[in-house]
C-alpha cells in the first residue's frame, strides 16, 4: 500500500515520535511505500483563512468549503494545502499519529484536516460516509494517551474510547469515505516503565505487519437511509 503518515507531536523525543519512527522503519519491509507529513517539523499552519485561496468565488463573504471547491477546480489553493491534498489523494492508507489532548487531537492536526480535507474532493452533497470522495482508502489512528486502559469502557470513568474519538473516526475519516481501522493505543504513556513502552512497540510492530488484514470499524451505510436520509423501514 501507499501510506501517508501524518505525525502531530511537538516533542521529537516523545514516545509518540518513537511510534512514528517504528512505522517508518517497519512499513517498507512489508512492501508499503510511505510518505510523511510531520506537522510540527513542517511548521504547518493550522488556521483556515481567506488567504488560503488565490481566487474567490465570492470575494465579499467567505464560505470556506465553497471556496475550497472553487479553488481546487481552479488550481489556486495555497501551495501548502495543495501539496498535502496531493499526498492524501496519493495514499491508500492515511495513518494519523498523535497524542490525545482533551479527548481529541492536537490543534495542529485538526487544522490540517480543516484545510486539507477539501470540499468537492473529499466530500460534498451526498458524497459522504460510504459514498465519500475518499471511498476505497483506509485510515488508522495511532495514539498515545495519559489514561490507563481500565479508565475506558462502557461503564468506565471516561466512557468508551471509540465514543471519545467519534468526531474523528466517524465524523471525519468515515465521513469522507474511508474504511476506518481500529485505533492503536499506547496507554498511560507518561507514567509507564521503559519495559512497558518496549511492549507497546512490539505490539505496534505486530499491528503494522497485518494492516492488510484488519477488519474496519462498522458504521452505517447510506443505503440504510432513504433519499431524505430517514432510516429505511425494515
Secondary structure, 3 states (H helix, E strand, C coil): CEEEEEEECCCCCCHHHHHHHHHHHHHHHHCCEEEEEEHHHHCCCCCCCHHHECCCCCCCCCCHHHHHHHHHHHCCECHHHHHHHHHHHHCCEEEEEEECECCECCHHHHHHHHHHCCECCCEECCECHHHCCCCCCEEEEEEECCCCHHHCCCCCCCCCHHHHCHHHHHHHHHCCCCEEECCEEECCHHHCCHHHHHHHHHHHHHHHCCHHHCCECCCCCHHHECCCCCECCC
